[in-house]
Amino acid sequence: MLATETMSESNSSSLILRRKIAFSCSYLYTENNPVGYGHNFTFEVFLKGSIDPKTGLVVNLTDVKPFLKQTIGLLDHKNLKKDLNEFKASTVISEADILDFILNHLKGKIPNVELVGGRLYYLDQFVEKLI
């Protein structure tokens, strides 16, 4: 799923692209449940870049997909507390922690665009972070 929002910056046109990808994982939401809770999540990344006058594109979204899949693959169908070193020492893992993990892994990896934030949807709620 893709949505775009046009923005202007100085004399050049730029665009913020938003791309979504779904995944599932379990995480330790409270200390009372050592096994954790499993949820389905949707991550939405916000990427900003200048429009290429030759192609009319900021970035080809098929070029973005492997970076998203690689990062989300670290989380998908995992128990974060048991399977990822970054979360093993955590007493409680929040949705904001998961979002920070994703954004930190994507930062600086997608060429020709700036990572400007992300949103993590779970249940009927979301957490958002703008960089």
Secondary structure, 3 states (H helix, E strand, C coil): CEEEEEEEECCEEEEEEEEEEEEEEEECCCCCCCCCEEEEEEEEEEEEEECCCCCCCCCCHHHHHHHHHHHHHCCCCEEHHHHCHHHHCCCCCCHHHHHHHHHHHHCCCCCCCEEEEEEEEECCEEEEEEC
